[in-house]
Amino acid sequence: MQTISSRWHPAAALVTFTVLLGASGAALSQSAGIPEAKPYTVVDASFACQQTTCDAEMWLPNRATASAKPPVIVMAHGFGALKEWGLPAYAERFVKAGFAVVRFDYRGFGKSGGQPRRVVDGKEHVKDWLSAIDAISQRPEVDGQRLGIWGTSYSGGQVLVAGAERPQLVKAVSAQVPFVNGLSSSLRYPIKYQPLATWYALRDMLRSDKEEPLYVPIIAKDAFAALVCDECVEGYKSLNSKGLGDEDNKVAARVFMSLPFFSPGDRAKDIQAPTLIMAAENDGLIPVEKVRSVAKALPHGEYVELKGAHHFSPYSGPLFEQVVSKQTAFFVAQLKP
């Protein structure tokens, strides 16, 4: 594995100065009672995928012009989560660094089209990623030759596949606490819930296409759910600042059958673009030793292990600042040389 140099980068230094200057100006505006202006313009970026449409939103830096098109970062969330859950905090930091940012929801989730609803399927999500990359790279507002992708958890694995599949378009890959091996993650699922998971999955798969899926909760306190770990309940709930309703806290039970057979880490060796992997040392869902192995297979990879962190640590608190700063510097170095 080649480690990407962490040497001082002039573009990164300029971005850091600009962000700090902007933050100071914002503080002065707030103290004077002046509403803080957003550093971006919101543009609809929805795109076609598999006979339907994926809902997407682009944040375009205000200083972007037709003659100075910004590089772009495409983002999507992990297991059953929506683009509004925690991702805007990352997106705003990337925009302040001069990137256009596109966040999208998979088919069957949020405002995206597609039936059935709320089916988590890694291979199908990858199709959405490829459609997003193809569509966004052609947008007139951005420089499609400087495109990066960002994924976390389940989507952290999907971006590894997407990066391998689109070598001519994807110039940087950031994978946060990535799901890399379906079998190893499945073996962490509590034995006491495995018979119930199998039963629900089989019943769901036997339903006709015209029937609504059989849903199971994503999280549940001390009870059967799709995600079970010490940090899962509070961690997953924290992703949505507006609260996790019953409609948000469910996925089609068939995921128990598809997840063990989705191992995106196998494609790491095929990724030509520089790739940053940030893993959590105490991840309760994803065996960190598997992530280390995948990182070693990257031709142009950098691996950062977050000591003492669990699966949901990067989204808030002190660790968020460490993670987003590293990711921003990575994208600056790769997309704004």
C-alpha positions in Angstrom: 0.0 0.0 0.0 1.3 3.4 -0.9 0.7 6.1 1.7 -0.3 9.5 0.4 2.1 12.1 1.6 1.0 14.4 4.4 3.4 17.2 3.4 2.4 20.8 3.5 0.3 21.6 0.5 0.0 25.3 -0.6 -3.6 24.8 -1.8 -4.5 23.2 1.5 -2.9 26.1 3.4 -4.7 28.7 1.3 -8.1 26.9 1.9 -7.4 26.7 5.7 -6.7 30.5 5.8 -9.8 31.3 3.7 -12.0 29.2 6.0 -10.7 30.8 9.1 -11.1 34.2 7.6 -14.7 33.4 6.7 -15.4 32.1 10.2 -14.1 35.3 11.7 -16.3 37.4 9.4 -19.3 35.2 10.2 -18.7 35.8 14.0 -18.6 39.6 13.5 -21.8 39.5 11.4 -23.6 37.5 14.1 -22.4 39.9 16.9 -23.7 42.8 14.8 -27.1 41.1 14.4 -26.6 40.6 10.7 -27.9 37.2 9.4 -25.0 35.0 8.2 -25.1 34.5 4.4 -24.8 30.9 3.2 -21.5 30.3 1.3 -23.4 28.3 -1.4 -26.3 28.3 -3.8 -28.7 25.3 -3.7 -29.3 23.7 -7.1 -31.5 20.7 -7.9 -29.2 17.9 -9.2 -31.7 14.9 -9.4 -30.7 12.3 -12.0 -32.1 9.4 -13.9 -31.3 5.9 -12.6 -32.8 2.5 -13.6 -36.1 3.9 -15.1 -36.7 6.3 -12.2 -35.1 9.4 -10.6 -32.8 9.8 -7.6 -33.3 12.9 -5.6 -30.1 15.0 -5.3 -29.2 18.5 -4.2 -26.1 20.4 -5.3 -24.4 23.0 -3.1 -22.5 25.4 -5.4 -19.9 27.7 -3.9 -21.0 31.3 -4.3 -17.7 32.3 -5.9 -18.1 29.7 -8.7 -18.3 31.1 -12.2 -18.6 29.7 -15.7 -14.9 30.3 -16.2 -13.8 28.9 -12.8 -15.9 25.8 -12.4 -15.3 24.1 -9.0 -14.3 20.5 -8.5 -17.2 18.4 -7.1 -17.7 15.9 -4.3 -20.6 13.4 -4.5 -22.0 12.0 -1.2 -24.6 9.5 0.0 -25.4 8.1 3.4 -25.1 4.6 4.8 -27.5 1.9 5.9 -31.1 3.1 5.5 -30.1 6.8 6.2 -31.0 9.9 4.2 -28.9 12.7 2.8 -30.2 15.2 5.4 -28.9 13.1 8.3 -25.6 14.4 9.4 -24.2 14.9 5.9 -24.8 18.7 5.6 -22.2 19.3 8.3 -19.5 17.6 6.1 -20.9 19.3 2.9 -20.7 22.8 4.4 -17.0 22.3 5.2 -16.3 21.0 1.7 -18.2 23.9 0.2 -16.2 26.4 2.3 -13.0 24.8 0.9 -14.2 25.6 -2.7 -15.9 22.4 -3.7 -19.4 21.9 -5.2 -21.1 19.1 -3.2 -23.9 16.8 -4.4 -25.8 14.7 -1.9 -28.3 12.1 -3.1 -30.7 9.5 -1.8 -30.9 6.0 -3.2 -33.8 4.6 -5.1 -36.6 3.8 -2.7 -35.5 6.3 -0.1 -36.4 9.8 0.8 -37.9 11.7 -2.2 -36.2 9.4 -4.7 -38.4 7.3 -6.9 -38.5 3.6 -7.2 -40.3 0.6 -5.7 -40.3 -1.2 -3.3 -39.4 1.3 -0.7 -36.6 1.2 1.9 -34.8 -1.8 0.4 -31.1 -1.8 1.5 -29.1 -3.6 -1.2 -25.4 -2.8 -1.7 -25.3 -3.9 -5.3 -28.3 -1.9 -6.2 -27.0 1.2 -4.4 -23.8 0.9 -6.4 -25.9 1.3 -9.6 -27.2 4.5 -8.1 -23.6 5.7 -7.4 -22.6 5.0 -11.0 -25.6 6.9 -12.3 -24.8 9.8 -10.0 -21.1 9.9 -11.1 -22.1 9.8 -14.8 -24.7 12.5 -14.4 -22.8 14.9 -12.1 -19.7 14.7 -14.2 -21.7 16.2 -17.1 -23.2 19.1 -15.1 -22.3 22.5 -16.6 -21.8 24.1 -13.2 -18.8 21.9 -12.2 -15.5 20.6 -13.5 -16.4 17.0 -14.1 -12.7 16.1 -14.6 -12.1 16.8 -10.9 -14.7 14.6 -9.2 -14.4 12.9 -5.8 -16.8 10.6 -4.0 -17.5 10.3 -0.3 -19.2 7.4 1.5 -19.7 6.4 5.1 -20.5 3.0 6.7 -22.5 1.0 4.1 -21.9 3.6 1.4 -18.2 3.7 2.5 -18.0 0.3 0.9 -20.0 1.3 -2.1 -17.7 4.1 -3.0 -14.8 1.5 -3.2 -16.8 -0.3 -5.9 -17.8 2.9 -7.7 -14.3 4.1 -7.7 -13.1 0.9 -9.3 -15.9 1.0 -11.9 -15.4 4.6 -13.0 -11.6 5.0 -13.1 -11.8 7.7 -15.8 -14.2 9.9 -13.8 -13.4 9.4 -10.1 -10.2 11.2 -9.1 -10.5 10.8 -5.3 -12.3 8.4 -2.9 -13.0 9.0 0.8 -14.4 6.0 2.7 -15.4 6.6 6.4 -15.9 3.7 8.7 -16.5 1.6 5.6 -18.4 -1.7 5.3 -15.9 -3.9 3.5 -16.9 -7.6 4.0 -20.4 -8.8 4.3 -19.6 -12.2 5.8 -17.3 -10.8 8.5 -19.9 -8.2 9.5 -22.7 -10.8 9.5 -20.8 -13.0 11.8 -20.9 -10.1 14.4 -24.7 -10.3 14.4 -26.0 -11.8 17.7 -26.6 -15.5 17.4 -29.9 -15.2 19.4 -31.4 -13.1 16.7 -30.2 -15.1 13.7 -33.2 -17.5 13.4 -35.6 -14.6 13.5 -33.6 -12.6 10.9 -33.6 -15.6 8.6 -37.4 -16.2 9.1 -38.2 -12.5 8.4 -35.9 -12.4 5.4 -37.4 -15.5 3.8 -40.9 -14.2 4.3 -40.0 -10.9 2.8 -38.4 -12.5 -0.3 -41.4 -14.7 -0.9 -43.7 -11.7 -1.2 -44.9 -10.7 -4.7 -43.6 -7.6 -6.4 -47.0 -6.0 -5.8 -46.9 -6.4 -2.1 -45.2 -4.1 0.4 -42.0 -5.5 1.8 -41.9 -7.0 5.3 -40.1 -4.5 7.3 -37.9 -4.9 10.4 -36.6 -2.1 12.6 -33.1 -0.7 11.9 -32.5 -0.3 15.6 -34.3 -1.3 18.8 -33.2 -1.1 22.4 -32.4 -4.6 23.7 -34.5 -6.2 21.0 -34.4 -7.7 17.5 -33.3 -5.2 14.8 -31.2 -5.0 11.6 -28.3 -3.2 13.4 -27.2 -4.5 16.8 -24.2 -3.3 18.6 -23.4 -1.4 21.8 -23.4 2.0 20.1 -26.1 1.3 17.5 -29.2 2.7 19.1 -27.9 6.0 20.4 -25.5 6.4 17.5 -28.0 5.8 14.8 -30.6 8.0 16.4 -28.1 10.8 16.6 -27.8 11.0 12.8 -31.2 12.6 12.5 -31.4 15.8 14.5 -35.2 15.9 14.0 -35.7 12.5 15.6 -36.1 9.0 14.2 -39.7 8.2 13.4 -41.1 4.8 12.7 -41.1 5.4 9.0 -37.3 6.1 9.1 -36.5 3.3 11.4 -37.2 0.4 9.1 -35.8 -1.6 6.2 -37.0 -4.5 4.1 -36.1 -7.8 5.9 -34.5 -9.2 2.8 -31.3 -7.3 3.7 -30.4 -10.2 6.0 -30.0 -12.3 2.9 -28.2 -9.8 0.6 -25.7 -8.3 3.1 -23.5 -11.4 3.7 -22.8 -11.6 -0.1 -21.8 -7.9 -0.6 -18.1 -7.5 -0.1 -17.0 -4.2 -1.6 -13.5 -4.4 -0.2 -12.7 -7.0 -2.8 -12.5 -4.1 -5.3 -9.9 -2.1 -3.5 -7.1 -3.4 -5.6 -8.8 -2.1 -8.7 -9.1 1.5 -7.6 -6.8 3.8 -9.5 -7.7 7.0 -7.7 -6.1 8.1 -4.4 -8.2 6.7 -1.6 -8.5 7.7 2.0 -9.9 5.2 4.5 -10.8 6.3 8.0 -11.7 3.5 10.3 -12.9 3.3 13.9 -10.7 1.2 16.3 -13.7 0.0 18.4 -16.2 -0.3 15.6 -19.1 -2.5 16.8 -20.4 -3.3 13.3 -17.4 -3.6 11.1 -14.3 -5.6 12.1 -11.5 -3.2 11.9 -9.0 -5.9 11.0 -10.9 -6.4 7.7 -10.7 -2.6 7.0 -6.9 -2.7 7.6 -6.5 -5.5 5.1 -8.6 -3.7 2.5 -6.5 -0.5 3.0 -3.3 -2.5 2.3 -4.7 -3.6 -1.0 -5.2 -0.1 -2.3 -2.7 0.9 -5.0 -2.8 4.6 -3.9 -4.2 4.5 -0.4 -4.0 6.2 2.9 -5.3 4.6 6.1 -6.2 6.5 9.3 -7.4 4.5 12.3 -9.4 6.6 14.9 -8.2 5.4 18.2 -10.9 4.7 20.8 -13.7 5.6 18.3 -16.8 3.5 17.6 -18.8 3.3 14.5 -20.8 6.5 15.0 -18.1 8.7 16.6 -17.1 10.6 13.4 -20.4 12.3 13.0 -20.3 14.7 16.0 -18.1 16.0 18.8 -14.4 16.5 18.8 -13.8 13.6 16.4 -15.9 15.2 13.7 -13.5 18.1 13.5 -10.5 15.7 13.2 -12.2 13.6 10.5 -13.7 16.4 8.4 -10.5 18.4 8.5 -8.5 15.4 7.3 -11.0 14.6 4.5 -11.1 18.2 3.4 -7.3 18.3 3.2 -7.3 15.1 1.2 -9.8 16.4 -1.3 -7.9 19.6 -1.7 -4.6 17.8 -2.3 -6.2 15.5 -4.9 -8.8 17.7 -6.7 -7.2 21.2 -6.3 -3.5 20.7 -7.0 
